Amino acid sequence: MKDFALAGYGQKGGRSIVGTTSVTANANGFFYALQFITSAIVTGQVNLAGSDNPGLAAITSGFTAGTVVYGKYTSIKLGTADSAAIGYFGI
């Protein structure tokens, strides 16, 4: 049985999302949480098949540094070159 609590604390790892290049989660995986390191807007997202995530690009005011958004995203793209976030891998 998997320890689902590990994912809740980021112990499954993550990936840096920096600048305007689309960043994809690990193979056959997804980001379950996005933590914004700088204030940022999201200009693109790909949802894990079958998931119903909020449209992050529709939030045109963006996200402040420290904000955490949960969902099942296979790919995320930020809006400016100085934007940064961490995408934490789901189980």
GIMO-V818746 format. One record per helix or strand of 2 or more residues. SS is the DSSP state (A for helix, B for strand). FROM is the first residue (numbers start at 0). TO is the last residue. Records with the same first field share a line. If there is no record, write none. Layout:
SS->FROM-TO + FROM-TO
This chain:
A->3-7 + 55-57
B->13-17 + 22-23 + 30-35 + 41-46 + 67-77 + 83-88
